[in-house]
Amino acid sequence: MNTNESRTAVITGASAGLGEALAEQLAGRGWNLILTARGEERLAKVAERLDARHLAGNLAWDRAHRERLIALAEGRVDLLVNNASTLGELPMRRLAEADLEVWPEVYELNVRVPLHLAQLALPSLREQGGAIVNITSDAATGPYETWGAYGSSKAALDQLSNVLAAEEPDVRVWAIDPGEMHTRMLADAVGEEESAQAPPPSEAAALIAAIIESRPAGGRIEARYFEPPRGAQE
Ligand SMILES: NC(=O)c1ccc[n+]([C@@H]2O[C@H](COP(=O)([O-])OP(=O)(O)OC[C@H]3O[C@@H](n4cnc5c(N)ncnc54)[C@H](OP(=O)(O)O)[C@@H]3O)[C@@H](O)[C@H]2O)c1
């Protein structure tokens, strides 16, 4: 990854939770940031605080929004963080009762959107020797009851990351599991009381920033077990 001049990262879902915390981490490390989420007000406040560019909009079902987002980078994307995601139906239901009408939304935001953004950014990522972070979950591998829609979409994202890593030798592609975090998404899934037992997203964000800067081999990484390889870049 080019470290001689200031690098540019595009982060989705950057107005709250892990996306906001990772934006803070990267801003502190000198990255230029381009941030997106649906809600303009909250996103604009984060962008102003971090001196970042931003573009509000729904990433799902809107190719033009995604194209405008990547175009903001004017051909210089060093890092794409696919972080925005949805659980789908709430409360989540067992597969036997799942509402399949909701599944296209889950697979759109959690699988197709990350790949489309990667397609748009790849010419620049290849040129810069850049990286893609796809935020995954332990629900991709654990058979948690009621987590079937979300979990299977994250499993698809994991495999998409593996294949992309093999196909794009000039770009690092990681699927990173941040572990449980006290955020709106976890509260939506398990309730505020249980969610509050989880660590703040700033902890996972610091680990993910360290992964990005140390550039380990591509693949699936559980952030909490990450140890920087010897001789890694600071
Ligand atoms: N929290 C956990 O315990 C946990 C555990 C494992 C993995 N993860 C993963 O970590 C990532 C971040 O989750 P989080 O817990 O930080 O979530 P969060 O606090 O709910 O934040 C989600 C962010 O995504 C944005 N967003 C949602 N839908 C969007 C859409 N259609 N288009 C654009 N932006 C959208 C939200 O803003 P708007 O609502 O304004 O759009 C917000 O900025 C996700 O990939 C999640 O699957 C979370």
The ligand as a MOL file (V3000), in Angstrom:
LIG
                    3D

  0  0  0     0  0            999 V3000
M  V30 BEGIN CTAB
M  V30 COUNTS 48 52 0 0 0
M  V30 BEGIN ATOM
M  V30 1 N -22.5400 -5.3420 16.4270 0
M  V30 2 C -22.0520 -6.5720 16.4790 0
M  V30 3 O -22.0300 -7.2260 17.5550 0
M  V30 4 C -21.4810 -7.2050 15.2340 0
M  V30 5 C -20.9000 -8.4940 15.3470 0
M  V30 6 C -20.3220 -9.0620 14.2020 0
M  V30 7 C -20.3330 -8.3620 12.9980 0
M  V30 8 N -20.9170 -7.1120 12.9270 0 CHG=1
M  V30 9 C -20.8630 -6.4230 11.6450 0
M  V30 10 O -20.2470 -5.1430 11.8540 0
M  V30 11 C -20.7030 -4.2170 10.8470 0
M  V30 12 C -21.1530 -2.9320 11.5100 0
M  V30 13 O -22.2440 -3.2310 12.3580 0
M  V30 14 P -22.6640 -2.2600 13.5730 0
M  V30 15 O -23.0380 -3.1640 14.6770 0
M  V30 16 O -21.6290 -1.2080 13.7580 0 CHG=-1
M  V30 17 O -24.0110 -1.6340 12.9580 0
M  V30 18 P -24.7860 -0.2770 13.3230 0
M  V30 19 O -24.3020 0.3200 14.6010 0
M  V30 20 O -26.2430 -0.6260 13.2020 0
M  V30 21 O -24.3710 0.7090 12.1370 0
M  V30 22 C -24.7370 0.4240 10.8220 0
M  V30 23 C -24.2480 1.5510 9.9040 0
M  V30 24 O -24.6210 1.2060 8.5580 0
M  V30 25 C -25.4640 2.2150 8.0080 0
M  V30 26 N -26.3990 1.5600 7.0730 0
M  V30 27 C -27.3320 0.6320 7.3650 0
M  V30 28 N -28.0180 0.2880 6.2670 0
M  V30 29 C -27.5020 1.0070 5.2410 0
M  V30 30 C -27.7980 1.1040 3.8610 0
M  V30 31 N -28.7900 0.4010 3.3050 0
M  V30 32 N -27.0640 1.9430 3.0910 0
M  V30 33 C -26.0710 2.6850 3.6500 0
M  V30 34 N -25.7470 2.6440 4.9530 0
M  V30 35 C -26.4600 1.8120 5.7410 0
M  V30 36 C -26.1070 2.8850 9.2480 0
M  V30 37 O -26.5510 4.2130 9.0370 0
M  V30 38 P -28.0450 4.5400 8.4790 0
M  V30 39 O -28.9940 3.7450 9.3240 0
M  V30 40 O -28.1920 6.0220 8.6280 0
M  V30 41 O -28.0290 4.1030 7.0560 0
M  V30 42 C -24.9090 2.8800 10.1920 0
M  V30 43 O -24.0150 3.9310 9.8490 0
M  V30 44 C -21.8020 -4.9530 10.0680 0
M  V30 45 O -21.2710 -5.4820 8.8810 0
M  V30 46 C -22.1990 -6.0950 11.0110 0
M  V30 47 O -22.7430 -7.1820 10.3040 0
M  V30 48 C -21.4890 -6.5350 14.0060 0
M  V30 END ATOM
M  V30 BEGIN BOND
M  V30 1 1 1 2
M  V30 2 2 2 3
M  V30 3 1 2 4
M  V30 4 1 4 5
M  V30 5 2 4 48
M  V30 6 2 5 6
M  V30 7 1 6 7
M  V30 8 2 7 8
M  V30 9 1 8 9
M  V30 10 1 8 48
M  V30 11 1 9 10
M  V30 12 1 9 46
M  V30 13 1 10 11
M  V30 14 1 11 12
M  V30 15 1 11 44
M  V30 16 1 12 13
M  V30 17 1 13 14
M  V30 18 2 14 15
M  V30 19 1 14 16
M  V30 20 1 14 17
M  V30 21 1 17 18
M  V30 22 2 18 19
M  V30 23 1 18 20
M  V30 24 1 18 21
M  V30 25 1 21 22
M  V30 26 1 22 23
M  V30 27 1 23 24
M  V30 28 1 23 42
M  V30 29 1 24 25
M  V30 30 1 25 26
M  V30 31 1 25 36
M  V30 32 1 26 27
M  V30 33 1 26 35
M  V30 34 2 27 28
M  V30 35 1 28 29
M  V30 36 1 29 30
M  V30 37 2 29 35
M  V30 38 1 30 31
M  V30 39 2 30 32
M  V30 40 1 32 33
M  V30 41 2 33 34
M  V30 42 1 34 35
M  V30 43 1 36 37
M  V30 44 1 36 42
M  V30 45 1 37 38
M  V30 46 2 38 39
M  V30 47 1 38 40
M  V30 48 1 38 41
M  V30 49 1 42 43
M  V30 50 1 44 45
M  V30 51 1 44 46
M  V30 52 1 46 47
M  V30 END BOND
M  V30 END CTAB
M  END
